């Protein structure tokens, strides 16, 4: 996996998509936002666009997996507790994110 090129100021440069040759990334204002570092992304299940370390762009969300477990509560009794067993991005090494763009007006009209 090739890391994304970063200049000395820490800004991501525009890179070509390895499959299509089109530019897929760059920090700056787009039609619906700027790329932000993944550390600032919402972790509430909101679906977002992410830029991955391999240069691809994906739609993803934060996930958490919880499991019921029983622990000893004395005198032969047990209590059920919820334990988080996993969490992370449902994506391939995201480095930056931005909100999803709005749905095109023509599609909103068709759905109505």
ABEGO torsion letter per residue (X at the ends): XBBBBBBAAGBBBBBBBAAAGBBABEBEBBAAEBBBBAAABBAAGBBBBBBBAAGBBBBBBBBBBBBBBBBBAEGGBBBBBBBBABBEBBBBGBABBBBBBBBBAAAAAAAX
